[in-house]
Every structure is written in structure tokens, then in C-alpha cells.
Amino acid sequence: MTATAYARAVAALDSVAWRGIMPGLERTRALLAALGNPQVGLRGVLVAGTNGKGSTSAMVSALMMAQGLRVGTYTSPNLHRVSERLAQDGEAIDDDAFLAVLNQLAAIETMLGERATRFELLTAAAFSWFADEAVDVMVIEVGLGGTWDSTNVLHGDVAVLTNFSYDHTDVLGPTLEGIAEDKSGIIEPGSTVVVGETRPELVAIVEARAARVGAAAVWVSGRDFGCEENRVAVGGRLVTLWTPGGRYEDVLVPLHGAHQGANAACALAAAQAFFGRPLDPEVVQEAFAGVQVPGRLEVLGRRPLLLVDGAHNVAGMAALGHALAEEFAVEGDTVAVVGMLSGRDPSAMLAALAPAGVAALVACQPDSPRALPAADVAEAGRALGLRVHVEPEVVAALAMARTLVDARGLVVVAGSLYTVGAARGKILAAAVPWEDAGR
């Protein structure tokens, strides 16, 4: 395979992005039928919810691998290369295999009556590759919603619903009840449902769906499993988790933010539900200790402190603000580099950072046709009383932020994983000067 061939295949995949979001499972089912329905017979865990899907998926995958299983993990979006979305045992699909499956799908798609979306093609690619690799279990992060997301062609053994908050309200909702109803669409007959959401009125919607379709069981955070102790530790959090089958004390989760305790509880409950028995405490300790989730409260520099976080909605930004205040208080100024996609409320998202003491904002915009103009982000920042700078290009915005703080300060990049991906790539490539850069 040549680099040119790979680049052409990815460019062809990217060219269908203009088709946008087209809810429905018919196109995915047609693609998979032409591939021989590779997803049939494969066991899987589906992870849906508004926030925490990526982290929870990574933790579930780690727990499965620690049990000796071959694990296929499908996540979105990617940070740097689209092939990152498909991984086996934590390693992204190699370029040759990715090119082969893309070419196969390109040939099939031309024969279909209705052209598939980019996400549908990637979903079909994931199921096809996982079947070829004969994985023991798939951990599948749902893209948008649940009921009509293309990942919902999989009959999952376990359905995880991390939480419900406002996001993509142009497609979902517009109420929290509507969002909960849509995301609960991943629940299948015989599946065990793991619910991280705790608000009774929303849990009731999940339980009603589970009863209608004949789910095997519903486990709810705080009732059937949970996270008790959740303390700041060197390099992450020290948590005590409990499930219907056991209690796990002083588990190190090497991720920042108190919300990762809730994600860890969901992941552990999902793994126990999948295996049908409690996991050995040593296996749990080993699995969590090795979890990495790039782009989620990730430390990339020390002097000044540099963090990147994929918070992309109000609830995510609130979790980021809480984590900054609890774990990353600094003596100097805190500057936020923020770029968002359209459909977001920049005023509400920036206001959620207020507890973290953000003094200045560098408004930018991710490299996406759906990017919210940097001027809109800047206007919201000024209305909140922040010192505002505008630098539309992400890397230039990061460089500007660096000039606004001394070695005692903090720069945090957030607003979209596309913004984080652009900044992270340049930081790791040392394209932006940073003392003591690196993890």
C-alpha cells in the first residue's frame, strides 16, 4: 500500500461528510447485509449517553482485555486520524487493513439505492474488521442518540447509558425526557442495562423502555452500583467502587476529574454484567491502572500547565470547570483556548467555566465545515467579562495563549474534540514552544 492510496481512500470517505446526519438504520443494514452481516453472532457492549461515552468505553475495553479477551473498540470522533476509531486490544487498525475495508465498502456502496453517510460507512467498516479479526467482544460507542444511530444494528449483551443532558437538540429532544427516550433505544431484549443517570424521572424512562422490550435487568447508579470514595490522587483519582457482586477499594483511575469516578462505576458494572459474575479485585486494579483516554483532561505541559479537554457541551464544560478548580488550581492566570461547532450555546458553555477562575479567552474555531465562528465565541466571552482575544486558527490561538501566562499559569484547550485534536497534534510535534512539554 502506498501513502497516496491511503490518502485517496480517506479523502473519498471525507467527501461524503456533506451528507450530514441522516437518522435511520436502513443504509447501515444494507451495507452490512452486502458484507454478510458480520455483526451477527458477535457479542458486544453498547455505550450511549450525553457525556463520558469515550472514557467509559475505554474502561470497559480495559476490563475486558484484563480478562484475556480480544476486544474490538469503536469510538468517535477521532483526534488525529480517522483510523483511530477502530482498535483491537487498544491498537488502532493499521493502514493496510483500513484501506482494504474502505475499498470494499466503496465498491458495495455504489450498488446501494441510497448513499450512506460517513459515520455509517465507518460503523460498517468497524463491524467488518472486528469479524475478520475474530474479536471476542466489541465495545461500541454510540455516535448520536441511540434509537436511530447506525451502531444500533448491534444486539448488545449490555447497554450502558452514562447520563443525559442537553446536546444535539436540533436532532434529539428537545427535552431531557426526549433525549432519554431516544438514547434508551439501544436497549434490546435480554440485555442488561447499566444506567449512570440518577434523576428518578429520567431513570423511569429507561426502565419503561427496558420493560417494554424485555431486557434482562436494569442496574441503576446509586441503587445497584456506584462510586463511594472519589479522591484526588497523583496522576488521577482514587476511587472505591461497588457493584451487585462486590466492593473494590482504593482503585487508581489515572484520569482527571471527579466525573471519571462515575464513568468507572458504569464501566465496572458493565463488565460484571457481561461476564455474569464479579471480577477479581486484582484484575480490576490492573485494568484501570492502564487506562488512557487522550484528549480528556490530558496534561501536555507543566510550565505553564497545559491541559486539553474535549468538553463540547454545557455539562461537559461544567465538569471541566469543577476539575480545574479541584485539581489544577494555579498561582498564575488561567487562559482558555476555546473553539466550538455550530449548534452550541457559547454563553452557557463559557459560563460553566466560571468556577475555575478563567481570566482570559482566546477564541478560535476548529477546522470543520460545522465550526462556530470565532467571533461568536469571542462575543459571548466579552459579555461574561473575560479578557478576549480572537485568533481563528487553533494552533495560532494556542501560541497566543502561551504569551498570556507565565510559568505559574494554566492554559486549557476545550470546546470540541476537533479543537483539541488540532492543538494536541501540534503540541506533541513540538510545533508550539512549551517549557517542560509532554505528559
LINNOR-V170264 format. One line per field, one symbol per residue. ss: DSSP state (a for helix, b for strand, c for the rest). burial: 1 if it has 9 or more other ideal C-beta (glycine too) atoms within 8 Angstrom, else 0. Layout:
ss=???
burial=???
This chain:
ss=ccaaaaaaaaaaaaaaaaaccccccaaaaaaaaacccccccccbbbbbccccaaaaaaaaaaaaaaccccbbbbcccccccaaaabbbccbbccaaaaaaaaaaaaaaaccccccccaaaaaaaaaaaaaaaccccbbbbbccccccccaaaaccccbbbbccccccccccccccaaaaaaaaaaacccccbbbbccccaaaaaaaaaaaaaacccbbbbbcccbbbbbbbbbccbbbbbbbbccbbbbbbbbcccccaaaaaaaaaaaaaaaaacccccaaaaaaaaaccccccccbbbbbccbbbbcccccaaaaaaaaaaaaaaccccccbbbbbccbccccaaaaaaccaaacccbbbbcccccccbccaaaaaaaaaacccbbbbcccaaaaaaaaaaccccccbbbbbccaaaaaaaaaaaaccccccccbcc
burial=0000110011011101001000001011111101100110010111111111111111111111111011111111011001111111010010001110111111011001000111111111111111101010111111101111111111011111111111111001100111111111111100111111100001101110110010100111100010101100000111111110010100111111111111111111111111000010001111110010101111111101111111111111111111111111010111111111100101101101110101011111110000110101111111010101111101111111110110001111111111111111111000010110100
